[in-house]
Amino acid sequence: MVLSLGLLVGVAASAQTTTTTRELPRPINARVGTPEALNRIQDRAKLQAERRAELTERLTAIKDERRQQAVLKINDQLQKLNDRITVQFAQILDRQEAIMGRIVTRVEEMATAGRDVTQAQINLTKARAALATARAAVTAQAAKIYNPEINTVASLRTDLGTVRQALRTDLQAVRETIRAVHEALRLTVTGLAGIARIGTTTPINQ
């Protein structure tokens, strides 16, 4: 489940940040190929193109064309990085949800066998809440667009560094919500370990 954010370090050098929230009412993990998923992708692409055009317009204040292109490249890299990592986060949550399903099955088996699963049910409730929080955080993060606020040529490096750090901070915050799900599931499994096994059951972490 550990996903390194070190990828952010090499994105580029340095920005004061404008973080825009995209309208994404649809879940991030909508099935690819469905009308819902295709509409979501089109909406995101349209808004990203609009924000990039605005940035391009602001960059006309910089006479050096190479610097203009460098800023645009960094802008695109940041957005692609956010998109890629939020997709990875969603996939992690999918796996955690699958594990939770197996835990639920185990708890039901134990309850049927007359075991006291009260605490396990409490832990599962907490895990479900943590999963819902993490899902919401990932969806919100996927809806963000990171554009540097370019003020002057002199502040260019600082402006780019600021927006990069903003992305890094936001991704770390989302990552913490995913770790909370992991911890909630771990506590649930640990609690179940203290209850006698029922016959032969499939390990829940496989």
C-alpha positions as CSV (number, residue, x, y, z in Angstrom):
1,M,0.0,0.0,0.0
2,V,3.0,2.3,0.4
3,L,3.2,4.7,-2.5
4,S,6.2,6.9,-2.6
5,L,5.7,10.6,-3.3
6,G,9.4,11.0,-4.3
7,L,8.3,11.1,-7.9
8,L,7.4,14.7,-7.2
9,V,10.9,15.7,-6.6
10,G,12.0,15.4,-10.2
11,V,9.1,17.1,-11.8
12,A,10.8,20.4,-12.2
13,A,12.1,23.3,-10.4
14,S,10.1,25.8,-8.9
15,A,5.5,28.6,-8.4
16,Q,2.9,30.5,-6.5
17,T,0.0,28.3,-7.0
18,T,-3.5,28.5,-8.3
19,T,-5.3,25.3,-7.4
20,T,-8.6,24.9,-9.3
21,T,-11.2,22.4,-8.4
22,R,-12.8,20.6,-11.3
23,E,-16.4,19.6,-11.2
24,L,-16.3,15.8,-10.9
25,P,-19.6,14.5,-9.6
26,R,-18.7,11.1,-10.9
27,P,-16.5,8.6,-9.0
28,I,-12.9,8.5,-10.0
29,N,-13.0,4.7,-10.5
30,A,-16.0,4.7,-12.9
31,R,-15.5,1.9,-15.4
32,V,-13.5,2.8,-18.5
33,G,-15.6,2.7,-21.6
34,T,-19.0,3.5,-20.0
35,P,-20.8,6.7,-21.0
36,E,-20.3,7.9,-17.5
37,A,-16.5,7.4,-17.5
38,L,-16.2,8.9,-21.0
39,N,-18.1,12.0,-20.0
40,R,-15.9,12.4,-16.9
41,I,-12.7,12.2,-19.0
42,Q,-14.1,14.7,-21.5
43,D,-15.1,17.1,-18.8
44,R,-11.6,17.0,-17.2
45,A,-9.8,17.3,-20.5
46,K,-11.9,20.4,-21.4
47,L,-11.3,22.2,-18.2
48,Q,-7.6,21.3,-18.2
49,A,-7.3,22.8,-21.7
50,E,-9.1,26.0,-20.6
51,R,-6.7,26.5,-17.7
52,R,-3.7,25.8,-19.9
53,A,-4.9,28.4,-22.4
54,E,-5.2,30.9,-19.5
55,L,-1.7,30.1,-18.4
56,T,-0.4,30.5,-22.0
57,E,-1.9,33.9,-22.1
58,R,-0.3,35.0,-18.9
59,L,3.1,33.7,-20.1
60,T,3.1,36.3,-22.9
61,A,4.6,38.6,-20.3
62,I,7.7,36.5,-20.5
63,K,9.6,37.3,-23.7
64,D,11.9,34.3,-23.6
65,E,10.0,31.6,-25.6
66,R,12.1,28.8,-24.2
67,R,11.1,29.8,-20.7
68,Q,7.4,29.9,-21.8
69,Q,7.6,26.4,-23.1
70,A,9.4,25.2,-20.0
71,V,6.7,26.5,-17.8
72,L,4.0,24.9,-19.9
73,K,5.9,21.6,-19.8
74,I,6.1,21.7,-16.0
75,N,2.4,22.6,-15.8
76,D,1.5,19.6,-17.9
77,Q,3.8,17.3,-15.8
78,L,2.2,18.3,-12.6
79,Q,-1.3,17.6,-13.9
80,K,-0.3,14.3,-15.3
81,L,1.4,13.4,-12.1
82,N,-1.7,14.2,-10.1
83,D,-3.9,12.2,-12.4
84,R,-1.6,9.2,-12.3
85,I,-1.2,9.1,-8.6
86,T,-4.9,9.6,-7.8
87,V,-5.7,6.7,-10.1
88,Q,-3.2,4.6,-8.2
89,F,-4.8,5.7,-4.9
90,A,-8.2,4.6,-6.2
91,Q,-6.8,1.2,-7.1
92,I,-5.4,0.9,-3.6
93,L,-8.8,1.6,-2.2
94,D,-10.3,-1.0,-4.5
95,R,-8.0,-3.6,-3.1
96,Q,-8.7,-2.5,0.5
97,E,-12.4,-2.7,-0.2
98,A,-12.0,-6.3,-1.5
99,I,-10.1,-7.2,1.7
100,M,-12.8,-5.6,3.8
101,G,-15.3,-7.9,2.0
102,R,-13.4,-10.9,3.0
103,I,-13.2,-9.7,6.6
104,V,-17.0,-9.3,6.6
105,T,-17.4,-12.8,5.4
106,R,-15.1,-14.1,8.2
107,V,-17.0,-12.1,10.8
108,E,-20.3,-13.5,9.6
109,E,-18.9,-17.1,9.8
110,M,-17.7,-16.5,13.3
111,A,-21.0,-15.0,14.3
112,T,-22.9,-18.0,12.9
113,A,-20.6,-20.2,14.9
114,G,-21.6,-18.4,18.1
115,R,-18.5,-16.4,18.5
116,D,-18.6,-12.9,20.1
117,V,-17.8,-10.6,17.1
118,T,-19.1,-7.4,18.7
119,Q,-15.7,-5.6,18.7
120,A,-15.0,-6.8,15.1
121,Q,-18.2,-5.3,14.0
122,I,-17.3,-2.0,15.6
123,N,-13.9,-2.1,13.9
124,L,-15.6,-2.8,10.6
125,T,-17.8,0.2,11.0
126,K,-14.8,2.4,11.6
127,A,-13.0,0.8,8.6
128,R,-16.0,1.5,6.4
129,A,-16.1,5.2,7.5
130,A,-12.4,5.5,6.9
131,L,-12.8,4.0,3.4
132,A,-15.6,6.5,2.6
133,T,-13.4,9.4,3.8
134,A,-10.5,8.2,1.7
135,R,-12.7,7.8,-1.4
136,A,-14.0,11.3,-1.0
137,A,-10.4,12.6,-0.6
138,V,-9.2,10.9,-3.7
139,T,-12.1,12.1,-5.8
140,A,-11.6,15.7,-4.5
141,Q,-7.8,15.5,-5.3
142,A,-8.5,14.2,-8.8
143,A,-10.7,17.3,-9.4
144,K,-7.8,19.7,-8.7
145,I,-5.8,21.5,-11.4
146,Y,-2.5,23.0,-10.5
147,N,-1.5,26.1,-12.4
148,P,1.5,28.3,-11.4
149,E,0.7,32.0,-10.9
150,I,3.5,33.6,-12.9
151,N,4.2,37.0,-11.7
152,T,7.6,38.1,-13.0
153,V,10.6,36.5,-14.7
154,A,12.5,37.0,-11.5
155,S,10.0,35.1,-9.4
156,L,9.6,32.3,-12.0
157,R,11.6,29.7,-10.1
158,T,9.8,30.5,-6.8
159,D,6.4,30.4,-8.4
160,L,7.0,27.0,-9.9
161,G,8.4,25.6,-6.7
162,T,5.3,26.8,-4.8
163,V,2.8,25.0,-7.0
164,R,4.9,21.8,-7.0
165,Q,5.0,21.9,-3.2
166,A,1.2,22.4,-3.1
167,L,0.7,19.3,-5.1
168,R,3.1,17.3,-2.9
169,T,1.3,18.5,0.2
170,D,-2.2,17.7,-1.1
171,L,-1.1,14.2,-2.2
172,Q,0.4,13.5,1.1
173,A,-2.8,14.5,2.8
174,V,-4.8,12.0,0.7
175,R,-2.2,9.3,1.3
176,E,-2.8,9.7,5.1
177,T,-6.5,9.0,4.6
178,I,-5.6,5.8,2.8
179,R,-3.2,4.8,5.5
180,A,-6.1,5.3,8.0
181,V,-8.1,2.7,6.1
182,H,-5.1,0.3,6.2
183,E,-4.8,0.8,10.0
184,A,-8.5,0.3,10.5
185,L,-8.4,-3.0,8.6
186,R,-5.2,-4.1,10.5
187,L,-6.9,-3.6,13.8
188,T,-9.9,-5.6,12.7
189,V,-7.8,-8.5,11.5
190,T,-5.7,-8.4,14.7
191,G,-8.9,-8.6,16.7
192,L,-10.2,-11.6,14.7
193,A,-6.9,-13.4,15.3
194,G,-7.9,-13.7,19.0
195,I,-11.1,-15.5,18.0
196,A,-10.8,-19.3,17.4
197,R,-10.8,-20.1,13.7
198,I,-13.8,-21.9,12.3
199,G,-12.8,-24.9,10.2
200,T,-10.8,-24.1,7.2
201,T,-11.3,-20.6,5.9
202,T,-9.5,-18.6,3.2
203,P,-7.0,-16.1,4.6
204,I,-8.5,-12.6,4.3
205,N,-5.4,-10.9,3.2
206,Q,-5.0,-12.9,0.0
